[in-house]
Amino acid sequence: MRPLPPISALFSVFLVLFISFDVSQIEGAEKEKDWLEYYYQNPSPERFVSQMKDWAEDGTLDSEYAKPALIAFLSRVIRDNRNEIAGWYKALGGLSQDQKQVLHTAMLYARISEADEIMKNIFGKRYDEQKLETKKILEMPLDKRSTIDMLWGFFYASGSEHAIRRVVLSFRFQDAPERPDGVDVPEGYQPLYKMLPVFASNSLLANAERHPRVKEILEGFLGNDSLLEPEKDGVYDVLSGIDAEKYPPIDRDGESA
């Protein structure tokens, strides 16, 4: 069993997130946008098979940029419809092996017995080993290039506050050192974790403008005492970018901008 495919370019996460998983350059984009991005508002799992076939035909399932968000999204839909996966899998038997990899990985992340049974019949012991090595989506390290993409896929399927909380966690890296003690960092190299606050800010801003649910969650976070100061600052700045009248821009010297 092959693991979740990596994203090849360092800035690909930024590109995917900044456009809020915008698939407008892919044929059939409006269908995907309606069903995937806003699925949590009006779940329609009965379209699972037809959408997968459409994505296979238009190239979405073969797009390395789309895979992380797609996998997370599909895993949540599968988890919420566990009694359907056997029928869905049979109906999608015509997918290519590479396209099935997206479905297989989503089934792995779904963590349900109905998907496990299918996967064990196909991959045997390798599946058990892969499952032990695979973290839950909401527990994945943020400094991996696919994680934030997957969190948004998870959100699109569920509207989950927990997914947004994980994205907000990225603001904790705002003051992280570029050269941690005892770590040999090549000259001119910027660790991915130092870019996370920018990735998080842009993705939250883009999505909050399109999804009132995201703005609502962020506003709730402002009164949450469990957030660290860099997290609250990051959340406030995102909200300021959406509604500057309600959230006047603030410079970090403590004066209104």
Stockholm file with secondary structure:
# STOCKHOLM 1.0

chainA/1-257         MRPLPPISALFSVFLVLFISFDVSQIEGAEKEKDWLEYYYQNPSPERFVSQMKDWAEDGTLDSEYAKPALIAFLSRVIRDNRNEIAGWYKALGGLSQDQKQVLHTAMLYARISEADEIMKNIFGKRYDEQKLETKKILEMPLDKRSTIDMLWGFFYASGSEHAIRRVVLSFRFQDAPERPDGVDVPEGYQPLYKMLPVFASNSLLANAERHPRVKEILEGFLGNDSLLEPEKDGVYDVLSGIDAEKYPPIDRDGESA
#=GR chainA/1-257 SS CCCCCCCCSTTHHHHHHHTTSCCTTSTTHHHHIIIIITGGGSCCGGGHHHHHHHHHHHTGGGCTTTHHHHHHHHHHHHHHTGGGHHHHHHHTTTSCHHHHHHHHHHHHHHCCHHHHHHHHHHHTHHHHHHHHHCCCGGGSCTTSTTHHHHHHHHHHHHCCHHHHHHHHGGGGGGGCCSSCTTCCCCTTCCCHHHHHHHHHHHHHHHHHHHCHHHHHHHHHHHTCTTSCHHHHHHHHHHHHHHCTTTSCCBCTTSSBC
#=GC SS_cons         CCCCCCCCSTTHHHHHHHTTSCCTTSTTHHHHIIIIITGGGSCCGGGHHHHHHHHHHHTGGGCTTTHHHHHHHHHHHHHHTGGGHHHHHHHTTTSCHHHHHHHHHHHHHHCCHHHHHHHHHHHTHHHHHHHHHCCCGGGSCTTSTTHHHHHHHHHHHHCCHHHHHHHHGGGGGGGCCSSCTTCCCCTTCCCHHHHHHHHHHHHHHHHHHHCHHHHHHHHHHHTCTTSCHHHHHHHHHHHHHHCTTTSCCBCTTSSBC
//
